[in-house]
Amino acid sequence: MSVAPGWYVDPADPATQRYWDGGGWIGRALPADAPTPEGPPPPEPEPEPEPASPAVTGQVSPAGQPGSPAVPGPAGTPAGAGWPAPPPGASPPGWPAPPGWPAPPAGQQPPPGQQAPPGQQPPPGWPAPPAGQQPPPGWPPHGYVHPAPPPAPHGMQLAGLGTRLVARLIDFAIVFGLSAVACFWLVWQLIEEITPIWQEAWRRSMAGDTSTEGLPTSDRSGTLTMLILLIIAVLWAVYEVPAVGRTGQTFGKRVMGIKVVALESGKPVGGNRSLRRWNTFGLPTLLWYCCGLGLVLQLFDAFSPVVDRPLQQALHDKRALTVVVRAPRDTPPTPGSTDNDSTPTGGTAP
């Protein structure tokens, strides 16, 4: 779509008007309310050219051949910079203006040379400059945008997922050992209760008998199972909640050099928040009795940091507003320091 020659409001400065000759703005700008002469303004003497580098004068063609005619560049680029042709769908002389750029008058295309606001990035799909040339200031070089650095809450690096998994397995092994000692007699009683039931069911299955009539029953197995699960949950809470609340580290986390800190301050989380954090992950232990539902919930919680971005928080971390980081090493006191009341806040990495 072409625009007829005439006097129009300058899109770059709505308080002025300039003459559009069908291919570009010419002549000096006039106030928007000033009377305009008929036809184009008289030509002005051209200023003497100043020496400039080839990257600015555009003496390099899109193919990189010196002396070849330059291709008009996108809006806001130096004249004759030798940039490639506009992308498909763009109609020179007016390239499509991205969001935030000054809009042209109704029914007109953006004229060449239209400038972007300060700090405005070029729209997606615009071609990169030819080889050997630098893009204008603020444009990403060759379309590459540097990725954001990994988050470091309060200057501490996030703990690796593998490190967190190993720390959790160490803690599980300790809780399992304590539970095995505490629940030994209950587990023995449960085995004696359910063994006759399984023996009779196995005998019938081997004989091809699928009936369930006359199978032995146990009134104590359900109670024993719930009591065992309750003891495991209590031992787990006693092992983890005070340690995380006070220092942010259980034995497994201390071995692996990681710790739990408050998301908003980077300090230890305290007992109440540590209990809330454990409830989300530990209380489903009581639901193991329901066809393993509690175990499914715990596995989902344990692997949720794999897909969480950017802080890799598990569900129990999100509820308690905590984050797992690498424990900073304690800094030895400076010789001659008189500050004897300072206490290191970070845990000691192994």
Summary of the structure (lengths in Angstrom):
residues: 350
radius of gyration: 36.8
end to end distance: 70.9
largest distance: 113.2
contacts: 881
relative contact order: 0.08
helix: 36%
strand: 9%
